[in-house]
Amino acid sequence: MTDNNTLFRGLMQKPYEPTFVPKGDGKLYYDLPDAYLTDKYRPFGPAIQNRFGTNAETRVPFPNISAPNLSFADVVSRRGVFSVFNGGHRRAAGQLVQLFLDQPDPTSLGAMAAYVRDRVNAPLFQYALSIALIHRDDTRDVEIPTFLELFPDRFVDPGVFPQLREEGNLLDRGNRRAVDLPANYTASDRIEEQKVAYWREDIGLSLHHWHWHLVYPATGPDRVVRKDRRGELFYHMHQQTIARYNIERFANGLPRTRSFSQLREPIPEAYFPKIIRSSDGRAYSCRYPNQLMSDVNRVEDESTIKLADMDVWIKRIFEAIDSGVAQSANGERVPLDNDKGIDLLGDIVEASTLSINFNYYGDYHQNGHVMLGYIHDPDNSYLEGVGVMGDLTTTMRDPLFYRWHQHIDDIFLRHKQRLPAYTASDLSFNDITVNSFDVQLNKANAPKNVLLTFWQRSQFDLGTGLDFVPEGNLFVTFTHIQHAPFSYRIEANNRSSTARRGTVRLFLGPKVNDRGQTLPFRDQRRHMVELDKFTADLRPGRNSIVRRSDASNLTIPYERTFRNIAASSSPGTEVFQFCNCGWPSHMLLPKGSPSGLEYDFYVLISDYNRDRVEEFNENDTCNDAHMFCGLRDRRFPDARSMGYPFDRFTPNSVGSLQDFIRPYGNMAVTPVSIRFTNTVIART
């Protein structure tokens, strides 16, 4: 009997090669009945069997099945441009997810997926099957490849593909050399925004965003969309991303990204992505300087959006925020000015199918992506596809993503400022004090509170994502930011006579802006980013807490961000599902500066009895990175508001971070210098 990983692995590889072509380095062959073949290949069924089915080590037979009605998927052609932001495409994906969830067992699911695979749009298929595999109990151990493995064209300079094909066609596997990906190839240094292109265009960042939306899809069957505090997680994950981006801008002499809230303003930022779609060989469309948003009327893509509708939706959202009451679809008045309001608002703004009144509050966030993604051809006069802003897998590469999401974050801020400031009871932890707090590199005699960043060169095998090329490895090397591993060292005192349990919350915040001016606390607070959160048992008396940076519950290690399923399919390897949703570990710290840029590192130990939702083991394989990704089939493991204690306004008397912590012994701040070395170090 074929195991689940073998059953599904080939279906997820080389997405545009027909299913009957052997997968898994030529070792895996799907034995398809003629009914599975598309009209194009069915007349050649016996010849296909003879040509492709003879040498494979593993043959997976499929039974005849009743053909499903796939007409709902006609909204996007087999090689068309699929976009999760497009409402019609999302609905089609939801129906396909439901079809996959309805299959009674993995064998039936494999058969249905094999039948569907060559009949629908390839990214639509990968998206829907990935979501179904993640959310079925009987396939939770299936290893799902990253989008980099499936569609490397979304992330890689197209100039490397001819070189990879040359290597693959002319050299045996053992003699093939890695091809270097150029860094910062989308614009020259004359463009100011290019100073942070290394961050925006980091492959791991886009993979994180794609996988988060697999775990938290906005549309689909209720069982995959409805998760604990889903709307709040949408707010929090994106808020933290924008804060990190702004911190990176400050380090590179750029001001905070400007909110794109005036939809009729010219957009000065151009973007020329220089990436292609393997589906049709076309490049992602560019955006020229000072282009304007306009009504989108692309009937062929089921995209018809008016700026006037966007105006109405945001006006209604602001009315709900300012009144503290939202209107549900059945006319009920739902209060927002409480701890659950941010969760409701997140689903309204995104907008997911959990929105309490989708028809009234509309589809503001996602339609914004669509309108910006079609800004170059809003009525399809030139038959151009969507730009990177309209594609979930590429949108974070564009400077405009951060301007749009700065606006989205400002909407949530408008709500948060209505909530009362945290009280002393909310922030204190009786009998617990932090006596000292430092960070230190994990090497002997390293100075305290000095951290290092540098460039790192890594490799990845793109062989499983390139269609119609010889089997075997096709490696590329790419350069990304990295930091030297370090540890947090906390000395805490428990003045009580009994053991206590606390939640250790670690943050980083910028001290100065792009001009070197000290940030007032009202601005610094918005840019405090989480580094880690974990529980600690505190014995009476002194307690020494040492926490390694690579143990963070925010991040996943490089090996999981850039895992290669084809190369890691041996028994016992960690599965890629919730377990591998998380912020890329190599992007935990900002770049800093060559002379050392100072940041405030902050620690708060809060009372676990007030934080606890339900017990869980932080050391379980799939509990890592829960700060952005939650826990599978469990409630979010922190009763506090996401971003606590920096998610709410503070009294005017609090002018600095030192003012904020002064009344509380369970908090501490230490200045840490982050030094960047402009050196490239190869990953070992």
TIPA-780930 format. One line per field, with one value per residue (C-alpha): y, x, z; residue number from 1; residue in one letter. Coordinates in Angstrom, 1 decimal, padded with zeros to 4 digits. Layout:
BEGIN
py	Y;...
px	X;...
pz	Z;...
num	NUM;...
residuo	A;...
# end
This chain:
BEGIN
py	000.0;003.4;005.8;009.2;011.1;009.0;009.3;013.1;014.0;013.7;015.4;018.5;018.5;020.0;021.5;021.9;018.5;016.1;013.7;010.7;012.0;010.2;012.3;012.1;012.1;009.6;007.0;007.6;006.8;007.3;004.5;006.4;004.9;006.4;008.4;010.4;011.6;014.9;015.0;016.1;012.9;010.3;009.0;008.2;006.2;002.9;004.8;006.9;003.7;002.1;005.2;006.4;003.5;001.0;002.1;003.7;002.1;003.0;002.7;004.2;002.7;004.6;003.2;004.6;007.3;009.3;012.4;015.5;018.7;021.1;023.9;026.2;026.2;027.6;031.1;030.8;028.8;026.0;028.4;031.6;033.9;032.7;035.3;034.6;038.3;037.8;037.0;034.7;032.8;032.5;031.1;028.5;027.6;027.2;024.8;022.8;022.6;021.3;018.7;017.5;017.5;015.5;012.5;009.7;008.7;009.6;007.0;008.5;012.0;011.0;009.6;012.7;015.0;013.0;013.3;017.1;018.0;018.4;019.9;023.1;026.0;024.7;027.3;026.9;023.2;023.5;026.1;024.0;020.7;022.2;023.6;020.4;018.3;020.7;020.6;016.9;014.7;011.8;013.8;016.0;014.2;014.8;016.9;019.9;021.6;025.3;027.6;028.1;024.4;024.5;027.9;029.2;031.7;033.8;034.5;034.1;036.4;034.7;035.1;032.1;029.7;029.3;028.6;026.0;024.3;024.3;022.6;020.1;019.2;019.0;017.8;014.7;015.3;015.0;017.6;020.3;023.6;026.0;029.2;032.4;034.5;038.2;040.4;043.6;043.1;045.0;048.5;050.5;052.2;055.5;054.4;055.1;052.2;049.8;050.2;047.8;045.5;042.8;042.7;043.1;040.6;038.0;034.7;033.5;036.5;035.7;032.0;033.0;035.1;032.4;029.7;031.9;032.3;028.6;028.0;031.0;031.2;034.0;031.9;028.3;025.7;026.9;024.2;025.7;029.4;029.5;029.4;031.0;034.7;034.5;038.1;039.3;037.2;038.8;042.2;041.2;039.4;042.2;044.9;043.3;042.9;046.6;047.5;045.4;046.9;050.4;049.5;048.2;051.5;053.5;051.5;052.3;056.0;055.8;057.3;055.3;054.1;056.5;055.2;054.8;056.0;058.5;056.2;058.8;060.1;059.4;056.6;057.8;054.4;052.4;048.7;046.6;043.1;041.3;037.9;035.7;033.2;029.8;029.2;031.5;032.8;036.3;038.8;040.2;043.7;046.7;049.9;053.2;056.2;058.3;056.0;056.3;053.8;053.7;051.5;047.9;046.5;043.2;041.0;038.2;038.0;038.5;041.6;044.6;047.1;050.8;053.3;054.6;051.2;051.4;054.8;053.5;050.4;052.4;055.0;052.3;050.6;054.0;054.5;051.2;051.9;055.4;054.4;051.2;049.2;047.1;046.0;042.3;040.9;040.2;043.8;043.1;045.7;044.1;045.9;046.5;048.3;045.2;042.5;040.7;043.8;043.5;039.9;041.0;044.0;041.9;039.6;042.7;044.5;041.5;040.5;036.8;034.8;035.3;039.0;039.7;041.6;041.1;042.7;045.9;046.3;044.9;043.5;046.5;045.0;042.3;044.5;047.0;044.4;043.7;047.4;048.0;044.7;045.9;049.5;049.1;047.7;048.2;047.4;044.6;046.7;045.4;041.9;042.2;039.9;041.0;042.7;041.5;043.4;041.2;037.9;036.5;034.8;038.0;040.9;041.5;042.3;045.6;048.8;049.5;046.4;048.2;051.5;049.7;047.7;050.7;052.1;048.9;049.0;052.6;051.4;049.0;051.7;053.9;051.1;050.4;054.1;053.8;051.1;052.1;052.1;049.1;049.5;048.7;045.4;044.5;045.1;044.1;040.7;040.8;039.6;039.2;041.5;041.5;042.4;042.3;041.7;041.3;039.6;038.0;036.2;032.4;032.4;032.6;036.1;037.9;041.4;041.9;043.7;043.6;041.6;041.0;040.7;039.9;038.5;034.7;032.7;029.7;027.0;025.6;023.0;024.2;020.9;019.9;023.1;023.4;021.6;019.7;019.6;016.6;015.0;015.7;018.6;022.2;024.3;028.1;030.2;033.3;035.9;037.0;038.8;036.7;037.2;035.5;033.3;034.8;034.3;036.4;036.3;037.3;037.4;037.4;037.4;035.7;037.4;035.1;031.8;029.7;028.9;031.0;030.6;033.5;034.3;035.9;038.4;039.7;042.7;044.9;048.5;051.3;054.2;056.6;057.3;057.6;061.0;059.8;061.6;059.9;058.4;059.6;056.6;057.1;056.2;053.7;051.8;051.1;049.7;047.3;043.9;040.6;038.4;035.5;034.5;031.5;030.3;030.1;028.5;030.9;029.3;031.5;033.6;034.2;032.7;032.7;032.4;031.8;031.6;031.0;033.1;030.0;028.7;031.5;030.7;033.4;031.9;028.8;027.9;028.3;024.5;024.7;027.9;026.6;022.9;020.7;017.9;015.9;015.9;015.3;012.6;010.0;008.7;010.8;014.2;017.0;017.5;020.8;022.0;024.1;023.0;025.1;028.2;031.1;034.1;033.3;033.0;034.8;037.9;038.0;041.0;044.3;044.8;047.5;049.6;049.2;051.3;049.7;050.9;050.9;049.3;048.9;045.3;044.9;042.0;041.6;038.7;038.5;036.3;033.0;032.4;035.4;034.5;030.8;029.6;025.9;023.8;022.9;021.7;024.3;021.5;019.6;019.5;021.5;024.1;026.2;029.7;029.8;033.6;034.2;030.9;029.7;026.0;023.4;022.5;024.5;028.0;030.7;030.0;033.5;035.2;038.6;040.8;040.2;042.7;043.2;045.4;047.7;047.4;050.2;053.9;055.0;058.1;061.4;061.2;058.3;060.0;057.2;053.5;054.2;056.1;053.1;050.5;052.7;051.6;047.9;045.6;042.8;044.8;045.8;047.4;047.2;049.0;046.7;047.6;045.7;045.8;045.0;043.6;043.8;040.4;037.3;034.1;030.7;028.5;025.4
px	000.0;001.3;002.0;000.4;003.7;004.4;000.8;000.7;004.4;004.3;001.0;002.6;005.7;006.3;002.8;002.5;003.9;001.0;000.4;001.4;005.0;007.1;007.8;010.2;013.3;011.8;011.1;007.4;004.8;001.0;-000.8;-003.8;-006.9;-007.6;-010.5;-008.0;-006.2;-007.3;-008.8;-005.5;-003.7;-006.5;-006.0;-002.4;-003.1;-001.3;001.6;001.9;001.9;004.7;006.8;006.6;005.4;008.2;011.2;009.7;010.6;007.2;003.9;000.7;-002.4;-005.7;-009.3;-011.9;-014.0;-017.1;-015.9;-016.7;-018.2;-015.4;-017.1;-016.7;-013.0;-013.4;-013.2;-009.4;-007.9;-005.3;-002.5;-004.2;-003.3;-004.8;-005.1;-006.3;-007.3;-009.8;-013.2;-014.2;-010.9;-011.3;-014.8;-013.5;-010.7;-013.2;-015.3;-012.2;-011.1;-014.5;-014.3;-011.0;-012.3;-015.4;-013.3;-013.7;-010.0;-006.5;-006.7;-009.9;-008.5;-005.4;-007.5;-009.7;-006.6;-004.9;-008.1;-008.4;-004.8;-004.4;-007.9;-007.7;-005.4;-002.1;-001.7;-005.4;-004.9;-001.8;-003.5;-006.6;-004.9;-002.4;-005.3;-007.2;-004.1;-003.4;-007.0;-007.8;-007.0;-005.9;-003.3;-001.8;001.6;001.8;004.9;003.8;006.4;006.9;005.8;009.5;009.6;006.4;006.7;010.3;009.6;007.7;010.9;013.9;015.5;014.3;017.9;018.9;016.5;018.3;021.5;019.7;018.3;021.8;023.2;020.4;020.6;024.4;025.8;025.2;023.7;027.0;028.7;026.0;027.0;024.9;023.8;024.0;020.9;021.8;020.9;018.9;018.2;014.9;016.3;019.5;020.9;019.6;016.1;015.8;013.4;016.1;017.9;015.4;014.9;017.0;014.2;011.1;012.3;013.7;012.3;011.7;009.4;007.2;007.1;006.0;003.2;002.0;002.0;000.3;-002.6;-002.7;-003.2;-005.7;-007.5;-010.0;-012.5;-013.5;-015.4;-016.1;-014.0;-010.8;-011.7;-013.1;-010.2;-009.8;-009.0;-008.4;-009.3;-007.0;-004.2;-004.7;-004.3;-001.4;000.8;000.5;001.0;004.2;005.4;004.9;006.6;009.6;009.7;009.7;012.5;014.5;013.8;015.1;018.3;018.8;018.1;014.6;011.5;008.5;006.5;003.6;000.1;-001.8;-005.1;-005.9;-006.9;-007.0;-003.5;-000.7;001.6;005.2;006.8;007.3;008.0;009.5;009.4;011.5;009.9;007.9;005.0;006.0;002.3;002.3;005.9;004.7;006.4;004.5;003.4;005.3;004.0;005.3;005.9;002.8;000.2;-003.4;-005.9;-009.1;-012.2;-011.4;-013.6;-012.2;-015.2;-013.0;-011.3;-014.5;-013.0;-015.3;-014.5;-015.4;-013.5;-016.9;-017.6;-014.2;-015.2;-018.5;-016.9;-014.2;-016.7;-018.9;-015.9;-014.9;-018.5;-018.5;-015.1;-016.0;-019.4;-018.0;-020.8;-020.9;-024.0;-024.4;-026.2;-029.3;-029.4;-028.0;-025.7;-022.5;-020.2;-016.5;-015.1;-014.0;-011.3;-013.1;-013.7;-010.3;-011.1;-014.4;-012.8;-010.0;-012.5;-014.5;-011.4;-009.6;-012.5;-012.9;-016.1;-016.4;-017.2;-020.4;-021.8;-019.8;-022.4;-022.5;-018.8;-017.5;-014.2;-011.9;-008.5;-008.5;-010.1;-007.4;-004.8;-006.8;-007.1;-003.4;-002.5;-004.4;-003.4;-001.5;-004.5;-007.7;-010.1;-008.0;-007.5;-004.0;-004.7;-002.1;-002.2;-002.1;000.9;002.7;000.4;-002.5;-000.7;-000.4;002.9;004.6;002.8;005.4;008.1;006.4;007.0;003.3;002.3;003.7;002.0;-001.3;-000.9;000.3;-003.2;-004.8;-002.9;-004.0;-007.6;-007.0;-005.1;-008.2;-010.1;-007.3;-007.1;-010.7;-009.8;-008.7;-005.0;-003.7;-004.0;-001.3;-003.2;-003.0;000.8;002.2;003.1;003.2;006.4;008.3;011.1;013.6;017.0;019.0;018.5;021.2;021.8;025.0;026.4;026.7;030.5;033.1;034.0;031.5;030.7;027.2;024.5;026.3;024.8;026.1;024.4;025.9;025.0;024.7;024.9;022.6;021.6;018.3;017.3;014.7;014.6;011.1;009.6;011.0;008.7;010.0;013.7;015.9;015.4;017.8;019.2;019.3;020.8;020.8;022.6;021.1;022.2;020.1;020.5;021.5;022.5;024.9;023.0;022.7;020.9;018.8;020.0;017.4;017.9;014.5;013.6;010.5;009.9;007.1;007.5;005.9;006.8;005.2;004.9;005.4;005.2;008.4;007.7;010.6;010.5;012.8;012.1;013.9;015.4;015.7;014.1;015.9;017.3;018.8;016.1;014.8;011.4;008.7;007.0;003.8;005.8;008.2;005.3;003.9;007.3;007.9;008.2;008.0;011.1;009.9;007.3;007.7;006.8;009.2;008.9;010.1;011.3;011.3;014.4;016.7;016.1;018.5;016.7;018.8;016.9;018.6;017.5;016.9;014.4;012.0;008.2;008.0;010.3;011.0;014.6;016.1;015.8;012.1;011.6;013.6;013.0;013.1;010.5;012.1;015.3;013.8;011.3;012.9;010.9;011.1;011.6;009.5;006.2;005.4;002.0;001.3;004.7;006.4;004.3;006.3;008.5;011.9;014.5;017.2;014.9;014.5;016.8;017.0;020.2;021.6;024.5;028.3;029.0;026.3;022.8;021.2;017.8;015.8;015.4;012.5;011.4;008.1;007.3;003.5;001.4;000.8;-002.4;-003.8;-002.2;-003.2;-005.9;-005.3;-002.2;000.1;003.7;005.9;008.4;005.9;007.0;004.0;003.8;006.7;006.0;002.6;003.0;002.0;000.4;-001.5;-001.9;-003.6;-007.1;-006.5;-007.3;-004.6;-002.3;-002.3;-005.3;-003.8;-004.5;-002.0;000.8;000.3;001.5;002.2;-001.1;-002.9;-002.4;-000.8;-001.5;000.2;002.5;004.3;006.8;009.4;009.9;011.7;008.6;006.5;008.5;009.3;006.4;006.8;009.5;008.5;009.8;013.3;014.9;018.5;020.1;021.6;023.9;023.4;026.4;026.2;029.3;029.1;030.5;029.1;029.4;028.5;026.1;027.8
pz	000.0;-000.9;002.0;002.0;001.4;-001.7;-002.8;-002.8;-003.3;-007.1;-007.5;-006.0;-008.2;-011.7;-011.8;-015.5;-016.5;-017.0;-014.2;-016.3;-016.6;-013.8;-010.8;-007.8;-009.9;-012.4;-009.7;-009.1;-011.8;-011.5;-013.3;-014.6;-016.2;-019.6;-018.1;-016.1;-019.2;-020.6;-024.1;-025.5;-024.4;-024.1;-027.7;-026.8;-023.6;-024.5;-026.0;-022.8;-020.7;-022.8;-022.8;-019.2;-017.1;-017.6;-015.5;-012.4;-009.0;-007.5;-009.4;-007.9;-009.5;-009.4;-009.8;-012.1;-010.4;-011.1;-012.9;-010.8;-012.2;-012.4;-014.2;-011.2;-011.9;-015.4;-013.9;-014.5;-017.3;-016.9;-017.6;-016.6;-013.7;-010.4;-007.6;-004.1;-003.9;-006.8;-005.4;-008.2;-007.9;-004.1;-004.5;-007.0;-004.6;-001.8;-003.9;-004.8;-001.2;-000.3;-003.0;-001.6;002.0;001.0;-000.1;002.5;002.9;001.6;-001.2;-002.6;-002.2;-004.1;-006.9;-007.1;-007.0;-009.8;-011.9;-011.2;-011.5;-015.2;-015.7;-013.6;-013.1;-011.6;-008.8;-008.0;-007.7;-005.5;-003.2;-002.8;-002.3;000.2;002.3;002.2;003.2;006.1;007.4;007.1;010.1;007.9;005.9;008.5;008.2;004.4;003.6;001.5;-000.7;-000.5;-003.3;-004.1;-005.0;-007.1;-008.9;-008.6;-011.4;-008.8;-006.8;-009.1;-011.7;-015.0;-016.4;-014.4;-016.0;-019.3;-017.3;-015.2;-018.3;-019.9;-016.8;-016.7;-020.4;-020.8;-017.5;-015.4;-012.0;-010.2;-012.4;-012.3;-010.7;-008.7;-010.5;-008.6;-008.2;-008.6;-005.5;-005.8;-009.5;-009.7;-009.8;-009.6;-006.5;-007.8;-006.6;-002.8;-002.2;-003.4;-000.1;001.4;-001.6;000.1;002.8;000.6;-001.9;000.6;-000.6;002.9;003.6;000.7;001.7;005.2;003.8;001.4;004.1;006.7;004.3;003.6;007.4;007.6;004.2;003.9;002.0;001.9;003.9;007.4;009.0;007.3;007.8;011.3;013.8;017.2;017.0;013.2;012.5;015.3;013.9;010.5;012.2;014.4;011.9;009.3;012.0;013.1;009.5;008.8;012.1;011.1;007.6;009.1;011.5;008.5;006.7;009.6;009.6;005.9;006.2;004.9;006.6;007.8;004.9;004.0;004.4;001.1;002.4;-000.4;-003.2;-005.8;-005.2;-007.7;-006.5;-006.9;-006.2;-009.4;-009.4;-012.2;-010.7;-013.5;-012.8;-015.1;-014.9;-016.1;-017.0;-020.0;-020.2;-019.6;-017.2;-014.2;-015.3;-014.0;-012.4;-013.6;-011.4;-010.4;-011.7;-010.5;-009.2;-011.2;-011.5;-012.5;-015.1;-016.2;-017.0;-018.2;-014.8;-012.9;-011.4;-011.4;-008.6;-008.3;-006.3;-005.2;-003.6;-001.8;-000.5;000.9;002.5;004.4;005.4;007.0;008.6;010.2;011.3;013.1;014.7;015.8;017.3;018.8;017.2;014.0;012.2;011.5;008.5;010.5;011.8;015.2;016.8;017.7;020.2;019.1;022.1;024.0;023.8;021.0;018.8;017.1;016.0;014.5;012.8;011.4;009.6;008.4;007.0;005.4;004.5;005.3;005.0;008.8;008.3;010.2;007.3;004.1;001.8;004.0;004.8;001.6;000.5;001.2;001.8;-000.8;-003.5;-002.8;-003.8;-006.9;-007.9;-007.3;-009.1;-012.2;-012.1;-015.4;-017.3;-015.3;-018.2;-019.9;-023.0;-023.3;-022.2;-019.4;-016.4;-012.8;-011.3;-008.2;-005.9;-007.0;-006.4;-002.8;-003.6;-004.9;-003.2;-000.4;-003.0;-003.9;-001.9;-002.4;-000.3;002.7;002.0;001.5;004.7;006.6;005.7;006.8;010.1;010.6;010.4;013.3;015.2;015.0;016.8;019.4;020.4;021.7;024.2;027.7;028.6;030.5;034.2;036.8;037.5;033.8;033.6;037.0;038.5;042.2;043.9;040.6;039.6;036.8;038.3;035.1;031.4;028.7;025.4;024.3;021.3;021.7;021.8;024.5;025.9;023.6;024.9;026.3;024.3;021.0;018.2;014.7;011.2;007.9;004.4;004.0;000.8;000.7;-001.8;-002.9;-005.4;-008.0;-009.8;-008.6;-009.9;-013.4;-015.9;-018.9;-017.9;-017.1;-013.7;-010.9;-008.9;-010.3;-007.6;-007.2;-004.6;-003.2;-000.6;002.3;005.6;008.6;012.3;014.6;017.1;020.6;023.9;026.3;029.9;032.5;036.3;038.0;041.6;043.2;046.5;047.5;049.4;046.7;043.1;040.4;036.7;034.3;030.6;029.4;026.6;024.6;022.3;020.3;019.4;017.5;019.5;016.6;013.3;009.9;010.8;014.1;016.1;019.3;018.8;021.2;022.9;021.0;017.8;019.4;020.8;017.3;016.3;019.2;017.5;019.2;019.4;021.6;024.2;026.5;030.0;032.9;036.3;039.0;042.2;045.4;045.4;042.4;039.0;036.0;032.7;029.6;026.3;022.9;020.0;017.8;020.3;019.5;019.3;016.6;014.0;012.1;011.2;007.8;007.2;007.4;005.5;002.6;003.1;000.0;000.2;-002.5;-000.6;002.9;002.4;004.6;007.6;010.7;009.0;010.4;008.6;006.9;008.0;011.0;012.2;009.5;009.6;011.1;010.6;008.9;011.6;009.5;009.6;013.4;013.8;011.8;009.8;012.1;010.8;010.3;013.3;015.4;015.7;019.2;019.8;023.0;024.0;026.4;028.7;030.6;032.8;033.1;035.4;033.6;035.6;033.7;030.4;030.4;027.9;028.1;028.8;026.0;025.6;024.0;023.1;020.9;017.3;016.0;018.7;017.4;015.8;017.5;018.0;014.4;013.5;016.6;017.4;015.2;016.5;019.6;021.0;020.6;023.6;025.2;026.8;026.4;023.4;020.6;020.8;024.6;026.3;023.3;021.4;023.3;023.9;027.1;029.2;028.1;031.1;029.5;027.2;026.9;027.2;030.5;031.7;030.7;032.7;035.8;037.9;037.2;038.6;036.3;033.2;032.1;029.1;027.9;025.0;022.4;019.5;016.2;014.0;010.3;008.5;004.7;004.3;002.6;004.5;002.9;004.8;006.0
num	1;2;3;4;5;6;7;8;9;10;11;12;13;14;15;16;17;18;19;20;21;22;23;24;25;26;27;28;29;30;31;32;33;34;35;36;37;38;39;40;41;42;43;44;45;46;47;48;49;50;51;52;53;54;55;56;57;58;59;60;61;62;63;64;65;66;67;68;69;70;71;72;73;74;75;76;77;78;79;80;81;82;83;84;85;86;87;88;89;90;91;92;93;94;95;96;97;98;99;100;101;102;103;104;105;106;107;108;109;110;111;112;113;114;115;116;117;118;119;120;121;122;123;124;125;126;127;128;129;130;131;132;133;134;135;136;137;138;139;140;141;142;143;144;145;146;147;148;149;150;151;152;153;154;155;156;157;158;159;160;161;162;163;164;165;166;167;168;169;170;171;172;173;174;175;176;177;178;179;180;181;182;183;184;185;186;187;188;189;190;191;192;193;194;195;196;197;198;199;200;201;202;203;204;205;206;207;208;209;210;211;212;213;214;215;216;217;218;219;220;221;222;223;224;225;226;227;228;229;230;231;232;233;234;235;236;237;238;239;240;241;242;243;244;245;246;247;248;249;250;251;252;253;254;255;256;257;258;259;260;261;262;263;264;265;266;267;268;269;270;271;272;273;274;275;276;277;278;279;280;281;282;283;284;285;286;287;288;289;290;291;292;293;294;295;296;297;298;299;300;301;302;303;304;305;306;307;308;309;310;311;312;313;314;315;316;317;318;319;320;321;322;323;324;325;326;327;328;329;330;331;332;333;334;335;336;337;338;339;340;341;342;343;344;345;346;347;348;349;350;351;352;353;354;355;356;357;358;359;360;361;362;363;364;365;366;367;368;369;370;371;372;373;374;375;376;377;378;379;380;381;382;383;384;385;386;387;388;389;390;391;392;393;394;395;396;397;398;399;400;401;402;403;404;405;406;407;408;409;410;411;412;413;414;415;416;417;418;419;420;421;422;423;424;425;426;427;428;429;430;431;432;433;434;435;436;437;438;439;440;441;442;443;444;445;446;447;448;449;450;451;452;453;454;455;456;457;458;459;460;461;462;463;464;465;466;467;468;469;470;471;472;473;474;475;476;477;478;479;480;481;482;483;484;485;486;487;488;489;490;491;492;493;494;495;496;497;498;499;500;501;502;503;504;505;506;507;508;509;510;511;512;513;514;515;516;517;518;519;520;521;522;523;524;525;526;527;528;529;530;531;532;533;534;535;536;537;538;539;540;541;542;543;544;545;546;547;548;549;550;551;552;553;554;555;556;557;558;559;560;561;562;563;564;565;566;567;568;569;570;571;572;573;574;575;576;577;578;579;580;581;582;583;584;585;586;587;588;589;590;591;592;593;594;595;596;597;598;599;600;601;602;603;604;605;606;607;608;609;610;611;612;613;614;615;616;617;618;619;620;621;622;623;624;625;626;627;628;629;630;631;632;633;634;635;636;637;638;639;640;641;642;643;644;645;646;647;648;649;650;651;652;653;654;655;656;657;658;659;660;661;662;663;664;665;666;667;668;669;670;671;672;673;674;675;676;677;678;679;680;681;682;683;684
residuo	M;T;D;N;N;T;L;F;R;G;L;M;Q;K;P;Y;E;P;T;F;V;P;K;G;D;G;K;L;Y;Y;D;L;P;D;A;Y;L;T;D;K;Y;R;P;F;G;P;A;I;Q;N;R;F;G;T;N;A;E;T;R;V;P;F;P;N;I;S;A;P;N;L;S;F;A;D;V;V;S;R;R;G;V;F;S;V;F;N;G;G;H;R;R;A;A;G;Q;L;V;Q;L;F;L;D;Q;P;D;P;T;S;L;G;A;M;A;A;Y;V;R;D;R;V;N;A;P;L;F;Q;Y;A;L;S;I;A;L;I;H;R;D;D;T;R;D;V;E;I;P;T;F;L;E;L;F;P;D;R;F;V;D;P;G;V;F;P;Q;L;R;E;E;G;N;L;L;D;R;G;N;R;R;A;V;D;L;P;A;N;Y;T;A;S;D;R;I;E;E;Q;K;V;A;Y;W;R;E;D;I;G;L;S;L;H;H;W;H;W;H;L;V;Y;P;A;T;G;P;D;R;V;V;R;K;D;R;R;G;E;L;F;Y;H;M;H;Q;Q;T;I;A;R;Y;N;I;E;R;F;A;N;G;L;P;R;T;R;S;F;S;Q;L;R;E;P;I;P;E;A;Y;F;P;K;I;I;R;S;S;D;G;R;A;Y;S;C;R;Y;P;N;Q;L;M;S;D;V;N;R;V;E;D;E;S;T;I;K;L;A;D;M;D;V;W;I;K;R;I;F;E;A;I;D;S;G;V;A;Q;S;A;N;G;E;R;V;P;L;D;N;D;K;G;I;D;L;L;G;D;I;V;E;A;S;T;L;S;I;N;F;N;Y;Y;G;D;Y;H;Q;N;G;H;V;M;L;G;Y;I;H;D;P;D;N;S;Y;L;E;G;V;G;V;M;G;D;L;T;T;T;M;R;D;P;L;F;Y;R;W;H;Q;H;I;D;D;I;F;L;R;H;K;Q;R;L;P;A;Y;T;A;S;D;L;S;F;N;D;I;T;V;N;S;F;D;V;Q;L;N;K;A;N;A;P;K;N;V;L;L;T;F;W;Q;R;S;Q;F;D;L;G;T;G;L;D;F;V;P;E;G;N;L;F;V;T;F;T;H;I;Q;H;A;P;F;S;Y;R;I;E;A;N;N;R;S;S;T;A;R;R;G;T;V;R;L;F;L;G;P;K;V;N;D;R;G;Q;T;L;P;F;R;D;Q;R;R;H;M;V;E;L;D;K;F;T;A;D;L;R;P;G;R;N;S;I;V;R;R;S;D;A;S;N;L;T;I;P;Y;E;R;T;F;R;N;I;A;A;S;S;S;P;G;T;E;V;F;Q;F;C;N;C;G;W;P;S;H;M;L;L;P;K;G;S;P;S;G;L;E;Y;D;F;Y;V;L;I;S;D;Y;N;R;D;R;V;E;E;F;N;E;N;D;T;C;N;D;A;H;M;F;C;G;L;R;D;R;R;F;P;D;A;R;S;M;G;Y;P;F;D;R;F;T;P;N;S;V;G;S;L;Q;D;F;I;R;P;Y;G;N;M;A;V;T;P;V;S;I;R;F;T;N;T;V;I;A;R;T
# end
